[in-house]
Amino acid sequence: MVPNVSIFIRCSVVLLLALVTPVFAQDEDPPGSHREWGIGFHIRAGGAGSDYGDFMEKATAWDMDIYRQRRGSNWRYGLGLMFDSMRMKAPHDNEPEWAHFETYAYASRIFRNEEKLRPYLQGRLSIVRVHPRSELFAKVPIDQLQSGESPTDAHNGIGINLIPGLEFDLARGFAIDLSAYFNWYLTSTYPLQDYAGNRPLGDQEDPNMGTEWGGRVGMNWRPLSHDEVVRPSESPDLSPLAPPDEHKDAWGVTRSYGWAYGEVLAINFGASMFNEYIRQANFNQISPRSFWHNLEEGFNFDDNKFKTNQYVHPFNGSTYFNSGRSNGLGFWASSLTALTGAFVWEAAGETHPMSYNDMISTGIGGIAFGETVYRLSSYVLDNTATGGGRTWREIGAFLIDPIHGFNRFVSGRAAKVEGNPSDPHDWRPPHYHTSLDVGARITGKGESINDSTETRPFIELYIHHGNPWDTDRHRPFDHFDTAVQFNGDDKNTLARFQIRGDLWSNPLGDDGDPQHALALVQHFDYINNNAYEFGAQSFGLALNSRFRPSTTWGIQTRVDVMATLLGAVNSEYASTQVIPDQERLREYDYGPGGGFSVGVNGIRKGRQLAALYYRAQWINVKNGSVYNPDNTVGYEANHFIEAAIASVRVPVRDAMSVGLDGILFLRQSHFERDIIENVDQRVPQVRLLLSWDTTR
C-alpha cells in the first residue's frame, strides 16, 4: 500500500538524487584516471547495549549504499541507508520490534586495492532515528488514529559506525563482503510510557543512548567498472540519425543492469524514508524482520483508495520500468525491473501485508504506463538541438517521464549534441496522430440524461503511435494508442487514462498493402469520475482491419478479445471485503474476468469523421461485496459492465472540427445471496466539443 502522495514522493526522490548525484559526478581527475561507481548491499546481525540495550536485544539490519572511487585510489566515499530493528526482552518479546534507521555518509580506506582479497576499514557518520512499532507506547488511543497515522512517536539523533572488513572478488566488478561492525548512537530521550502516562516497562529508565555490535555479510557491485565500460567510437557521429551500436540502446545508452536495479532500490527505500520522516506514517518502520514477516504471511488484498491502487501504483511501476529503459535495457528486461520493484516494495518497502492488487497494478500496469511515457518522452527529444529549444525539450521529456529525464541529466546526455536514433520507430515513428478535444460533458443517472443532470468541462487527448499495417518492425509498443481525460469540477481532475499497446503484431494479406493485422495487446484501464470507477490490467488479441473504397475515404475496424488479470469496479457492497490490518472501507470490488470490444471508424483524408465503439466486460469478484472464501455463508458476486460510444466530427477549418459524442455506461451487479439486491447502474452522457487533429 502506497499513499496518495506517492507520485510526489517518487518525484521528490528523483529531484533529491538530481541534486546529489552531480556532486559525486564532478570530474576533477587528472588525465588518464577514472572514477567508478559502486553499489553495496549488506545484512547484519548482532547484540545491543547501553540504554536501549537494557530492554532490547538481537539487532538485525539491512543496508544499501552508493559510492564513487577513483581507479587506483585507496579511498572510497559514499552515501547509504540502513534499516535496523531490535526486539524487546521478555516478557515483551512478542511485541512488534523497534525500528532503527540510519542515513549515513562514509569513507573507506582500502588496503591492497589491486588485489582480489582486499581488507578495508570504514567509518560512518549517521543521522539516526528510533521508532517503536509496539502499541504499548501509543501517543493517542488507537481508535482515535487517522488512517495511516503512526501510533507511536519517533526520536532522532546521531551515530558513528566503525566497520573493519574484507572484500573478495568473485567476478569482474563483483565482490563478496565480510565484516564486523561497532555502532554507537545518541538520540533525544525516549519516554517509555503511553498516552495515559502508564509505563509498560515498569521502572526501566528512559533511554537516549545505544550501542550495537556484530557481523555483516554482503556484496559490492561496480556495474560500470573500468574494464566493462564500452569505449565510444573514435569520432562521434553528430548526424541527425546515429548508427546503432550493439552494446547500446537506440539512444546510445550503455546497458547497465546495476544502475537499473540500483535506481529501483533507491526509489523504493527513498520513498520509505520519505514516508517515515515526512509523513510520519504507520507502515514504514521496516527492517529484515518486517521483510521476513511479510514473506511468511504471503499476499492478500488491501483497502487503499481507488486512485491509489489503480493509478498511483502503476505510476510507481513506471518509475521501476524506466529505471531499466533509460539505463539501456530493452522492453522485456525493463519489464522485469518493474515486476522486481513491485515485489521489493510489497515485501520490504512497508510493514503492511503484501497485496495481490498492488503487485499486479504496480508490476503489470507499470509496464504499459512506463513504455508509453518512455516513448512519448522520446518523441519530444532531439539530440541535435541546442540552446533554449534543447532546454525546453529536455524539460518536457522530464515532465512526461521523470526517470528518463533524470538519467539524461545526471549522465550529461541532456546537454550533449549527438545523433538521434537511426530507426524512426525509436524516436518519431511514421503514422503518428494526435487529437485534442475540449468541451462540456453532460451526464445523468438512470433512464434519462435529464435525471440528476450535471454539466462539467473536460479536456481529452488521444495519441495514436504508429499503425499495425504499414511497418516493417513489430517490437512491443511500436504501435499503441492512449487516451487521457481531465475533468473539471469532478472528484478527480485526471478522470481517464487508457492504453492499448501491441506486444506482438503481424500484418495479414497482401505484403505490399495488407488489409488486416493480428496483434497480442496489453490493456491498461483507469476511469474514475463521480459516476463510476473502473480499472483493469488485461491482455488479449486484436484484429485490426482497414477498407479503402477510394483514396479519400476509408473505414477502419478493430475487434479485441481480452482476459483480465485483475479488474476493479465500484460496488455498493464492497465494504464486506476481507482485509488484513484494515484501516478504511473500500468502495470497489476486485476480481479477474474477461471481455471484448468492437470499434468502427469512418476516415476522410486521414481524419476521423464518425466512430462507433462498444465494450463488454465481466468481473468475477474475489475480494469485496459478499464474496468471502473463509466464510461458509459467503457467495460469489459478478459485475457485468458495458460501454457504448457514438461520435461525430465535422471539420470547420484546417485541423479544427466540432464534435458530438453520445456515451452510455451500464453496470449490472449480481450478488448471489438472497438478502442482497442486484444493482443496475445506468449513466448516460453527451459531450459537445471542439477538436484539433495533427498527423505526421
N, C-alpha and C positions, 0 to 999 in steps of 0.2 A: 504494500500500500504506500503510495506516494501522495503527499498533499497537493492541493490545488495550486500551490505556488511552485510546483516542481519545474515549470518552464523557466521561471525567474531564477530558481536555484541553479539549474543547468547552465543558463546563460551567465550567471554570476561566476560560476566556477570557470567557464571559458574565459571571461574577462579577467579574472584573477590570474589565470595561467598566462594570459596575454601580457599582463604587466610583469610577471615574474620571469618568464622564460627569456625575454631579450637580455635581461641582466646576466643570466647564465651564459647566454649565447655571445657575449662580447668576445670578439676575436682579436686579442692583442698578442697572439703568439708570434714568435719570430718565424721567418720564412723556413719552411720545411717541417714545422711542428704540426701537431694535430690534436684536437680535443675530442674525446669520446664521451658520449652519453652512456649512462648505465642505469639499470633498474634493479632494485634489491627487494626480496621478499623473505621474511623470516617468521617462524613460530618459536615462542619461548615459554618456558615454564620454570617455576621455582618457588621460593618462600617469600614471606613478608615479615617485616619487623617494625620497630618504633611504635608510635601512637596507633597508626592504622593496623599494624600487625598485632596489637593487643587483642583485637577481636576479629581479625580476618586472617586468612591463610590461603595457600595454594594459588598464587598469582599465575595466570595464563594469558598470553598476549600474542598478537599478530601485528606485524608492521610492514609497511611498504615505503620505499624511498626512491628518489631520483637524484642522480649526481652527474657531475662532469669532472673529467680528469684529463690533464694534458698527457699525451703519449710520452712515456719516458719519465714522467714526474712521479715522485713518491707520495704525493699528496692528492687526496680526493675530497671534494666538497659537495654536500647535498642537503636536501630537504626531505622530510618524511612525516608520516602519520603512524601512530601506534594505538591499537585498540586492545586494552588490557581489562582484566576483571579479577576480583578476589572474592572468595567465598567466606561467609561469616562462620565463626566457630560454633560448635554445639552450645546451647540447644537450638540455635537458629540456622543450622547448616542446611536446612531445607528451604530457606527463604531465597528469593532471587538475589543474584550476586550484585556487588558494587562495580560499576564501570569506572575505569581509569583511562582517560585519554591523554595522549601527548602529541603535540605538534612541535616538531623539532628541526633544528639545523645542526649539522655535524661536520667534523673534519676527521679524516682517517689518514694515519701515517702507514704507508705500505712498505714492508721490508722485502727485499729480494723481488723487486717489482717485475723483473723479466722472467722469473721462474714460474713453473707450473704450480708449485706449492708456495703460498705467499702468506707469511704472518702479517698481522696488522694490529694497530691499536687505534680505537675510535673514541672520540669524545663528543658528547651531545649536550646541547643546551635546549631545554624544552619548556613550552607552555603547558601546564598540567591542569587537568580537570577531573574531579571525582564526582560521581553521580550515582547514588543508590537506586536500585530498582524496587527494593522491598517497600511495600506499603506501610511497614512499621514506622517509617519516617515521613508519612504523608503530611503535607503542609496544609491541606484542607480536607474535609470529609470526602471520601471517594465519590459519593453520589452527587457532589457539587462540582465535580470537574467537568470542563468543557471537552468535547470530543477532540482527541489527540493531545490533550494537555498532560504534561508530566505531573504525577502526584508528589514528586519529591524535588527539592532544590539541589542545584549543583554548586560546588565551590571550586575556585580557580587558584592557581599558584604557579610555581616554577620548579624545574627539576634538572638534575645533572645525571648523565649516564657515562660510565666507563666500560668499554667493551673490547677486551682482547680476543683475537680470533685467528682462524686460518682459512684461506681460500685455496681451493684445489680445482684446476681447470679440467673439465671433462670433455669439452669441445671448444672450438674456436669461438670466443666471445661468451662462453657459458661456464660458470664455476659453481661448485657447492661451497657452502659457508658453514663452518662450525665455530661456535664462540661461547664465551661466558659473558655475563653482564652483572653490573653492580649499579643500582639505581637509588638515588636519594631525591626526595621531593618534599616541598613545603607548600601548604595551602592555607587559606583562611580557616579559622577554627570551625569545625562542623558540629553543630548541636545535635546530639543523639536523642532527639525527642520528637513527638508527633505534634499535630496542631493543637491538641488539648494540654500540652505540657507534660504528657506521660513519657517516661524514659524506659523504652522496651529493653534496653541493655543494662538496666539497674544502675549501679554505681560506676559504670565504665566512664572513664574520663573522656571529655570531648577531644577528638584528635585534630592535629594540624600538621603532623609530620609523618612520613612513611619511608621505609626502605624496602627494596626488593633485590633478590639475587637469584641466579640460576643459570641455565644453559639455553642456547639458541641453535636452531638448525634452519638453513635456508638456502637461497640461491642468489647468484649475482649474474645479471644478463646484460651484455653490451650489444644491443640489437644491430647497431651500425658501427661495429668495431673497425679499426683501420683496414684490416685485411679484407673486410667484407664490403667496403664501400665501392659501388660501381663507379669506375672512372668516367668522367664526362668525355665527350668527343673532343678532339684536339682543337677544332674550330666550331664553336656553337652555331647552329643553324638558326638564323634570325628571320627566315622566310615566314610568310603568314601560315604556312602549313608545314610543320616539322615532321621529318620521317620518324616512324615508330622505332623504339628500342625494346628489344625482347626482355630486358631487365627492368623496364619501367612501364608505367601505365600510359594511357593516351596523352596525358598532360605532362609527361616527363618526370613523374614522381617515382622514385625508387621504392620498391615494395619493402615494407618493414612490418612484420608481424609483431615485433617487440613494441614499437611505438603505438601500433593499433591497440593492442591489449593493455599497454600501459595507460593509454588515454581512457579506455573503458573503465579501468580500475580507478583512475583519478576522478572521473566524472561521478562514479558511484560513491566513493568514500569521501570525496569533497562535498557531495550533496548530503551525506550522512552527517558530516561535521557542521554543515550549514544548518541543518535541522536541529542539531544538538545545541549549538551555540546561539543561533539567532532565533529560532522558533521555540526553543525550549520544549521540544516535542517529547512524547512518551514512548517512541518506538525506535530511538537511535542510540540507546545505551548498549552498543553492540560489542562483541568480543568473540573469541573462539568458542566460548561456552554457548552463546546465543546461536552461532553458526551451527554447532552440532545439534542443539535442541531443535532448530528448525528442520534439519535434515531428518531427525528421528520422527518428528511429527508428520512430515510429508505435506502434500498440497491440500488446500481447502479452497473455499470461495471467500471473498471479502465483502465489506459493506461500504466501500467508497462511493462518492457521488458519481453519477453517470459521466460527467465531463472528465473527471479524473481518470476513470478506468478506460473510457473509450477514446479520449483524445490526448490527455496529458501523458498517459503511459506510452502510446505509440510515438508521441514526440520524443519521449525519453529513449525509446528504442531506436529512433532515427539517429540520435547522437551516437549510440553504440555502433550502429551500422556505418555511419560516416566517419567514425574513428578508423575503421578499416578502409573505406572507399577513398578517403582523402590521404591515406598513407600508402597508396599504390596497390591495394588489394582489389580484386575483381568482385563482381556481384555475389558469387556464391561464397567466396571466402569472407566477404563482408557480412553476408547473412549469418555466418557462424559467429561473428563478433556480436551481432545483435542478440542472438539466442544466448550466447555466453553472458553478455552483460545483463540480460534479463534474469538469468538463473542466479548470477552472483548477487544481484540486488535482492532477489527473493530469499536467498539462503543467508546472505551475510550483510545486507545493507540495512536491515531493520530487525527488530525483535518480534514483530508480529508474525503470525504463521504465514508460510508461503501460500500463494493463491494461484489456482489454475487460471483464472481470468487474467491476472496480471502477466503471467508467463506467456499467454497467447497474444494478448493485445500489445504487450511491450515487444516481445520477440518477433512474432509474425507480422503484427501491424507495423512495427518499426522498420521492417524490410521494405514494405511498399512505400511507407512515408519517407524513409531515408533515401531510396533510389530516386523517388520523384523529386525531392528538393535538391538532391545532388545534380540531377540532370538540368533542372531549371536554373540552378546557380551557375552551372557550366555554360548555359546559353547566354548568360549576362556577361561572362568574362571575355576578355580579348587580351592575350599576352603581348600583342604588338602595339597596343595603345600606350600612350604616355600622357603626362600632365594631369589636368583636372578630370578629363574624361576617364582616364585609367582609375583615378582615385574613386570616383563615383561608382564605377563598375565593381570595384573590389568591395566597397561598402554595400552595394546592392546584393552581391553574392553572399556576403556575410549575413545580411538580414534574412535571406532565404534559407541558407544553410550555415548556421554559426560554426559548426565544426570544420567544414570545408574552408570557410573564410579564415578561421583561426589558424589552421595549419598552413595556409598560404602566407599569412602574416609572419608567423614565427620562423618559417623556413626561408623567408626573403623572396618567395615567388610572387608575392603581391606587387613587388616593385620591379622585378626582373623582366627585361624585354627579351622575349624569345618567341619561338614559333608556337602556333596553336595546333591542336590535334589534326593529323592528316586525314582522318576519316570523319566526315561531317556528322555521322551518327553520334560521335562522342562530343560534339560541340553544338553545332546548329544544323539539325537534320533537315532534309527536304520534307516537304509536305507538312509544314508547321502552321497550325491555325489557332487563333485565339478569338474569343468573343466576350465582350464586356457588356453586361446587362444592368441597367439602373432603372428603378421604378418603384411601384407600390404593389403590395400583396394584400389581398382582401380575403380573410378566412372566416369560416363559420363553423358550426358544430351541428351534427345531426343531418337531417334530410335536406335542409336548405342553407344556403350561404347567408340568408337573412337572419338565421338563428345565431345569436351571440356574435354578431359581426364585429370584426376588428380589422383595422387598416394600418399597415406599417410599411415603412420604406425598406428597400433591400438593394444590395449590390451583389452581383454574381459574376464570377469569372470562370470561363471554360477554356481549357487548353487541350488541344489535340496534337500530340507529339508523334510525328511520323504517321505512316499508314501501313496496313498489313499486306498490301498488294505490290506496290511499286518500290521494292527494296531488294537488294542482294545480300542483306545482312539481317539476321534474325536472333540477335542476342537478347537477354532479358531486358525488358523495358525499352527496347528500340522503338516500340510502339506502345504508347499508353495515352489515356485521357484522364483528366481530373477536373473536378468542379468544386469551387469554393464559394460559399454564400455567406454574406454578412447581413444580419437583420438589425434594424433599428427598433428601439422600444420593445425588445424581446428579452427573455430571461438570459440569453447568451448572445453576444454580438456575433461570434462565429456559430452559425446555425447549421452549416452543412459542409462536409469535406468528404468527397468520394474519389476513389482511384480505381481504375481498371488497367492493369499492366500485363502485357504479354510476356510470359516466361519463355515460351517457345511458340513459333508460328511457322506455317508452311503454305505458300500460295498453291491453289489448285486450278488446273486447267491450262490454258494457253500460257507457255513460258514467257512470251513477249507481252501479253496483256491479260493476266489472269482475272477472272471474274469473282473468284471465291478465295477465301483464306481461312484455314483452320488454326486455332490458337489455344494454348493452355494459358489460363488467365488467373492472376491473383486479384482479388477484390478487397477493397478496404471501404467500409461504410461508417460514417458518423453523421447522424442527423439529430439535432437537439434544439427544439423550439418549444414554445408554450403549449402547443397542441399535443405533441408526441415525441418519443425518443426511440431511436433505432440505431444499433451499431452491430457490426459483424466483421469477422475475418473469414474469408471464403476462397475456395479455389474451384475452377471449373473449365469447361470447354466452350469456345465461342466460334461461331461460323459467321464470318463477315462476307457480304456479297454486294456487288455493285452492278447496276444495269444502266447503260447509256444509250438511249434511243437516238440521241443527236449529240453534237459537240457542245451544245449549250445546256441541255437538260440531262439530269441523271437521278437515279434512285439508289440509295444505299440502305441495306438492311443488316441487322445483327441479331443473332439468336444466342443466348447464353444459357447454359445449364450449370448450376453450381452446387457444391457441397459446402456447408457452413461448419467450420470447426467449432465456433462459439459465437452465438448471437445474443444480443441484449435488447429487450423491448419493455416499454413501460407497462406496468400491471397494477391493478387495484389491490391485489392481494400479495404483492411481493414481500410484504413485511413478515410473512410466515417463514422466510428463509432461515436456514440453519447456518450460523456464522460463528466460528471460534473468536473469542475476545471481542464480541460485538460492541460497538460504541454508538451506532445510529441505525435507524431503519432504512433499508434500501428501498427505492421506489421502482425497481425494474427487475425482471427475471433474466436468468441465464440458461442457455442450453444450446446443443447442436441442432442442425437441421439441414434444409436444402431449399432450392428454389430454381426459378428460371425467369428469363426476361426476353422480350421481343421489342425491337425498335425499327422504325422505318423513317428515313429522312428524304425529303424532296430537295434536290440541289439544282441551282441555276448559276452557271458561271462560277462554280466553286463556293457559292454561298447558300446556306440553308434557308429555305422559304417556308417549309412546313415539316412537322415531325409528329409521330405518334410513338408512345412508349408505354409498355406495360410490364410490371414485375410482380411476381407472386413469391412469397417467402413463408416457410414453415419453421417454427422453433419448438422443439420438444424440451420442456422445462426440466432442468436437472438441479437447479438451485433457485428457490423462490416460490411464490404462490403457495400451493398446498402440497407441493412435492417434498417429501422427506424420507430418504431411504432408510433412516434409522428409526422411523416411526411406523408401526404397522397400520395406523389409521391414515397414513398419507396416501394420496392418489396423484397420478401424473396430471400435468397440465400442458396444453398445447396452444400456441398462438399461430394464427393464420393471417398474414399481412399481404395487402395488395396496394399497389400504387399505379395510377394511370395518369398520363400526361398527354395533352394535345397542344401543339404550339404552332403559331403562325407568325411569320416575319414579312413585313412589306418594306422593301427598300425605298428610301426617300431621296438620298443623295450620297454619292461616294460610298463610304463604308458604313453609313448610318442607316438603321432600319427602325421602324416602330413594330412592337410586337404585342401579342396577346397569348397568355398561357392559361389553360384550364387544368387543374390538378385535383385528384381525388385520392385521399388516403383512407384505407379501410383496415380495421383490426378486429378479428373475431377470436376471442379468447375462450377456450373451453376448459373448464375446471372440473375434472371428473370426480366430483363429490356433491352429493345432493344438497347439502346445506349452503353451497356457494353458487350463486347465479352466474351463468355465462355472460360475457360482455361483448357488445358490438359497438365499436367506436368508428365514427364516420366524420372525416374532416375535409370538406370541400374548400377549394382555394382558386382564386383568379388573380393573375398578375398582369399589370399594364406596365410597359417598359419601353425604353429606348435602348438600342443595341448597336455596338460598334464592332466590326469584324476586321481582322488583319490576317493575311495569308502570305506565306513565302514558300 
